[in-house]
Amino acid sequence: MKEHHINLTTPEIAGLWKTYMQNTSNLCVFKHFEPYIQDSEIKPLVIEQINLLQKFTAKVKEIFSDENFPIPLGFSDEDINLSAPALYSDLYGLSYVYRFNQIVFSDYAVTITKVARADVVEFFYECLNLSGALFKKALNLMLSKGIYDRPPKMPYPHQVEFIKKRDSLIETWFGEHRPLNAMELGEIFYIIERNYIGMLMLMGFIQVMQDREIKDYLLKGKDLAEKQIDIFNKILKDEEHLGNMPVSMEVTDSTVSPFSDKLIMFLVSTSVTAGIYLCAYAMSLSIRKDLAFHYAALMVEISRYGEEGMKLMIERGWMEQPPESFDRAALQH
């Protein structure tokens, strides 16, 4: 009996397409890191990351080819200058493995809840498991090298308590604040951490960028990352928690770009998208309205920044169109 072929659903197409774009772009970054990393513990993780990205990319190609679905252009060795000097230190390479897998691990977990075709489910489970294992290795190595700044600690409560009084909006914004709870403290820490890593990435991009318009855009991004770090470090310090301090991950003095301008803009664009989503997630966990106010204001600012970058990419013909349905209304006229 001939097996009935099941076409890909829209969430399956979207998940595969996003994975391909995300993985081919970051494969370029890790290919730049690999030849220059001297640390014998970090280098195997970067090599493992390259192998995983190549494996995942090949699988997406296979699924799309079997469906006669157009394979995205994405990014390739044409977007890397492999003769360019190292742009980042070994420790930044390690932090990038950590941060990349932190992001895609969440993406894969969400995607699994939206797909149903057996081969696609199996693919994303494999992505989730292998990326999670590499994330754990990177985290443990960061801890052993002393470059992982642990989240804030708090005294353990003595008993379970219930909220007895809800302050009014005015009191919560302008009156006495209650202490930050564990969820709020955790999200503040990770927003600061994300922006430190992103700011260092932008510092490298700015240093090698020759295009004045793009450089100005990247400088705005660096200012926005610094603003978020300052806002949330101030909140921590005002609450008598130690602010997060930058770790010793450096940008080299190279002025030769290892990446195409198109790739740099795409990497920044995906960081902006993640930033909006993660601010919204942090806002959903925050009971204190002053935090919600900061998150809401930052999401607007980050969105405007992302819109500016998207416009710049479209004007230069660099924005690859995600798969879309046909315009049924247009066909009826």
Wavefront OBJ file of the C-alpha trace (Angstrom):
o trace
v 0.000 0.000 0.000
v 1.403 3.364 -0.999
v 2.050 5.675 1.930
v 0.080 8.919 1.762
v 2.370 11.936 1.479
v 1.765 14.645 4.062
v 2.681 18.161 2.957
v 4.488 20.526 5.295
v 2.273 22.833 7.352
v 2.977 26.551 7.674
v 4.598 26.220 11.160
v 6.820 23.437 9.791
v 7.858 25.554 6.803
v 8.477 28.560 9.073
v 10.523 26.548 11.579
v 12.680 24.917 8.904
v 13.204 28.186 7.015
v 14.162 30.112 10.167
v 16.518 27.319 11.263
v 18.246 27.354 7.878
v 18.739 31.140 7.897
v 19.849 31.214 11.514
v 22.249 28.310 11.161
v 23.890 29.336 7.873
v 24.504 32.864 9.203
v 26.050 31.705 12.465
v 28.032 28.981 10.725
v 29.972 31.835 9.099
v 30.725 33.310 12.526
v 32.000 30.040 13.961
v 34.088 29.357 10.848
v 35.819 32.682 11.503
v 36.430 31.789 15.170
v 37.786 28.281 14.608
v 41.239 28.854 13.014
v 42.240 31.512 15.553
v 41.177 29.931 18.834
v 44.223 28.770 20.775
v 42.534 27.518 23.945
v 42.531 23.704 23.863
v 39.244 23.506 25.805
v 37.308 26.092 23.801
v 38.367 24.975 20.307
v 36.606 21.552 20.462
v 33.327 23.261 21.349
v 33.595 25.602 18.364
v 34.384 22.646 16.082
v 31.435 20.715 17.531
v 29.225 23.744 16.884
v 30.355 23.943 13.259
v 29.631 20.234 12.767
v 26.159 20.563 14.293
v 25.252 23.552 12.144
v 26.423 21.774 9.003
v 24.412 18.679 9.962
v 21.231 20.648 10.699
v 21.561 22.705 7.519
v 21.990 19.575 5.401
v 18.844 18.048 6.928
v 16.731 21.136 6.174
v 18.032 21.073 2.598
v 17.065 17.402 2.333
v 13.511 17.998 3.593
v 12.973 20.995 1.318
v 14.449 19.153 -1.689
v 12.141 16.165 -1.135
v 9.208 18.602 -1.091
v 10.409 20.470 -4.205
v 10.376 23.522 -1.947
v 12.819 26.368 -2.794
v 15.918 26.157 -0.602
v 16.694 29.540 0.979
v 19.806 31.319 -0.222
v 20.892 32.066 3.334
v 24.625 32.556 3.844
v 27.746 30.765 2.648
v 31.533 31.018 2.470
v 30.982 33.977 0.130
v 29.963 35.929 3.244
v 33.226 35.205 5.098
v 36.734 36.518 4.564
v 38.707 33.591 5.962
v 41.980 35.494 5.526
v 40.827 38.323 7.843
v 42.607 38.456 11.221
v 40.812 37.350 14.374
v 38.206 39.897 15.474
v 37.384 38.431 18.893
v 39.216 36.714 21.734
v 38.984 33.000 22.593
v 36.750 33.771 25.581
v 34.306 35.651 23.387
v 34.198 32.613 21.084
v 33.187 30.509 24.096
v 30.546 33.019 25.192
v 29.135 33.012 21.651
v 28.713 29.216 21.736
v 26.893 29.658 25.056
v 24.689 32.513 23.855
v 23.854 31.012 20.446
v 22.701 27.725 21.954
v 20.803 29.555 24.685
v 18.735 31.251 21.962
v 18.240 28.309 19.574
v 17.448 25.907 22.425
v 14.383 28.038 23.219
v 13.513 28.322 19.512
v 13.644 24.564 18.989
v 11.541 23.905 22.104
v 8.809 26.284 20.911
v 8.924 24.927 17.350
v 8.442 21.336 18.556
v 5.088 22.347 20.068
v 3.869 23.567 16.648
v 4.962 20.780 14.269
v 3.387 17.381 13.670
v 4.940 15.587 10.680
v 7.057 12.754 12.059
v 10.331 13.580 10.276
v 10.096 17.276 11.218
v 9.314 16.480 14.857
v 12.266 14.079 14.949
v 14.549 16.702 13.380
v 13.700 19.391 15.920
v 14.023 16.947 18.814
v 17.513 16.144 17.596
v 18.319 19.862 17.277
v 17.010 20.441 20.795
v 18.958 17.596 22.376
v 22.277 18.228 20.637
v 22.141 22.010 21.090
v 21.175 21.563 24.738
v 24.143 19.278 25.317
v 26.522 21.793 23.723
v 24.992 24.634 25.746
v 25.696 22.655 28.925
v 29.338 22.115 27.892
v 29.783 25.828 27.152
v 28.160 26.826 30.449
v 30.364 24.456 32.464
v 33.492 25.697 30.703
v 32.534 29.332 31.333
v 32.082 28.503 35.014
v 35.457 26.749 35.192
v 37.189 29.702 33.508
v 35.482 32.233 35.771
v 33.753 34.198 33.023
v 30.175 33.299 33.943
v 28.765 35.992 36.212
v 26.239 34.122 38.357
v 22.747 35.603 38.738
v 21.897 37.487 41.961
v 21.308 35.459 45.133
v 18.644 36.091 47.749
v 17.926 34.849 51.282
v 15.613 31.829 51.333
v 12.107 32.666 52.610
v 11.119 31.044 55.909
v 7.597 30.137 54.799
v 5.066 30.329 51.983
v 3.326 33.703 51.827
v 0.434 35.221 49.864
v 0.162 38.780 48.557
v -2.180 40.610 50.947
v -2.412 44.026 49.291
v -2.034 45.214 45.744
v -0.634 48.718 45.486
v -2.281 51.187 43.173
v -0.574 52.105 39.909
v 0.565 55.453 41.348
v 1.957 53.853 44.512
v 3.771 51.170 42.541
v 5.380 53.613 40.128
v 6.171 56.462 42.483
v 5.814 55.184 46.050
v 7.764 52.643 48.079
v 8.793 49.611 46.010
v 8.553 46.084 47.311
v 11.755 44.014 46.941
v 12.369 42.331 43.613
v 11.239 38.714 43.531
v 13.290 35.777 42.246
v 11.726 35.794 38.749
v 12.293 39.517 38.302
v 15.898 39.313 39.510
v 16.628 36.405 37.165
v 15.258 38.164 34.083
v 17.120 41.393 34.898
v 20.363 39.421 35.118
v 19.856 37.743 31.749
v 18.917 40.989 30.005
v 22.174 42.533 31.239
v 24.163 39.439 30.217
v 22.600 39.334 26.732
v 23.355 42.989 26.147
v 26.994 42.661 27.277
v 27.571 39.866 24.772
v 25.674 41.776 22.072
v 27.549 44.996 22.779
v 30.891 43.243 22.316
v 29.680 41.772 19.028
v 28.671 45.253 17.859
v 32.004 46.741 18.933
v 33.752 44.324 16.584
v 31.342 45.031 13.723
v 31.707 48.816 14.160
v 35.485 48.540 14.190
v 35.644 46.813 10.795
v 32.683 48.482 9.064
v 33.595 50.770 6.152
v 30.059 51.684 5.065
v 29.196 54.923 6.900
v 25.418 54.380 6.901
v 25.700 50.889 8.356
v 28.343 52.011 10.867
v 25.995 54.734 12.147
v 23.246 52.131 12.499
v 25.555 49.793 14.453
v 26.609 52.660 16.735
v 22.930 53.237 17.562
v 22.641 49.547 18.430
v 25.639 49.739 20.745
v 24.126 52.775 22.492
v 20.836 50.893 22.897
v 22.611 47.876 24.415
v 24.523 50.157 26.824
v 21.264 51.885 27.778
v 19.666 48.576 28.768
v 22.731 47.578 30.776
v 22.707 50.925 32.608
v 18.957 50.856 33.346
v 18.919 47.381 34.818
v 22.245 47.655 36.639
v 20.891 50.808 38.314
v 17.763 48.918 39.397
v 19.932 46.188 40.917
v 22.170 48.688 42.709
v 19.186 50.696 43.995
v 17.902 47.442 45.505
v 21.369 46.876 47.056
v 22.184 43.988 44.752
v 25.546 44.090 43.017
v 25.237 45.082 39.374
v 26.538 42.685 36.742
v 30.098 43.442 35.730
v 31.509 42.897 32.219
v 33.704 39.834 31.921
v 37.108 39.761 30.266
v 36.087 39.023 26.677
v 37.889 41.255 24.220
v 37.594 42.571 20.722
v 40.979 42.568 18.944
v 42.479 45.586 17.170
v 41.703 44.217 13.669
v 40.082 46.601 11.192
v 39.588 43.977 8.444
v 36.035 42.650 8.306
v 35.687 38.851 8.325
v 32.009 39.129 7.354
v 29.984 40.597 4.517
v 27.917 43.689 5.320
v 24.814 41.674 4.475
v 25.730 39.027 7.077
v 26.472 41.644 9.741
v 23.093 43.285 9.209
v 21.310 39.912 9.368
v 23.044 38.976 12.631
v 22.040 42.306 14.152
v 18.479 41.870 12.860
v 18.088 38.443 14.488
v 19.492 39.847 17.752
v 16.877 42.614 17.642
v 14.078 40.087 17.108
v 15.307 38.018 20.064
v 15.590 41.173 22.177
v 11.945 42.132 21.601
v 10.713 38.626 22.399
v 12.823 38.299 25.549
v 11.806 41.744 26.843
v 8.156 40.733 26.375
v 8.804 37.470 28.240
v 10.512 39.305 31.122
v 7.627 41.790 31.237
v 5.117 38.928 31.525
v 6.899 37.700 34.678
v 7.183 41.112 36.333
v 4.647 42.135 38.952
v 6.331 45.430 39.773
v 4.969 48.030 37.386
v 8.143 50.109 37.257
v 9.828 47.096 35.613
v 6.908 46.652 33.222
v 7.235 50.323 32.292
v 10.952 49.889 31.457
v 10.301 46.743 29.417
v 7.441 48.344 27.477
v 9.479 51.470 26.689
v 12.493 49.416 25.608
v 10.395 47.177 23.356
v 9.173 50.251 21.497
v 12.731 51.545 21.134
v 14.123 48.162 20.071
v 11.265 47.745 17.562
v 12.003 51.126 15.987
v 15.671 50.222 15.769
v 14.775 46.916 14.121
v 12.476 48.657 11.652
v 15.294 51.010 10.673
v 17.599 48.057 10.062
v 14.970 46.205 8.035
v 14.462 49.250 5.841
v 18.207 49.488 5.260
v 18.394 45.784 4.312
v 15.428 46.026 1.923
v 16.883 49.094 0.205
v 20.094 47.145 -0.460
v 18.343 43.981 -1.624
v 19.571 41.922 1.357
v 16.243 40.946 2.957
v 15.354 37.415 1.910
v 11.569 36.985 1.781
v 10.207 34.360 4.189
v 7.886 31.859 2.456
v 4.431 33.401 2.054
v 1.033 32.327 0.785
v -0.454 33.737 -2.413
v -2.747 36.746 -2.413
v -6.160 35.128 -2.894
v -7.909 38.507 -3.130
v -5.672 39.511 -6.043
v -6.559 36.291 -7.892
v -10.237 37.141 -7.655
v -9.858 40.372 -9.626
l 1 2 3 4 5 6 7 8 9 10 11 12 13 14 15 16 17 18 19 20 21 22 23 24 25 26 27 28 29 30 31 32 33 34 35 36 37 38 39 40 41 42 43 44 45 46 47 48 49 50 51 52 53 54 55 56 57 58 59 60 61 62 63 64 65 66 67 68 69 70 71 72 73 74 75 76 77 78 79 80 81 82 83 84 85 86 87 88 89 90 91 92 93 94 95 96 97 98 99 100 101 102 103 104 105 106 107 108 109 110 111 112 113 114 115 116 117 118 119 120 121 122 123 124 125 126 127 128 129 130 131 132 133 134 135 136 137 138 139 140 141 142 143 144 145 146 147 148 149 150 151 152 153 154 155 156 157 158 159 160 161 162 163 164 165 166 167 168 169 170 171 172 173 174 175 176 177 178 179 180 181 182 183 184 185 186 187 188 189 190 191 192 193 194 195 196 197 198 199 200 201 202 203 204 205 206 207 208 209 210 211 212 213 214 215 216 217 218 219 220 221 222 223 224 225 226 227 228 229 230 231 232 233 234 235 236 237 238 239 240 241 242 243 244 245 246 247 248 249 250 251 252 253 254 255 256 257 258 259 260 261 262 263 264 265 266 267 268 269 270 271 272 273 274 275 276 277 278 279 280 281 282 283 284 285 286 287 288 289 290 291 292 293 294 295 296 297 298 299 300 301 302 303 304 305 306 307 308 309 310 311 312 313 314 315 316 317 318 319 320 321 322 323 324 325 326 327 328 329 330 331 332 333
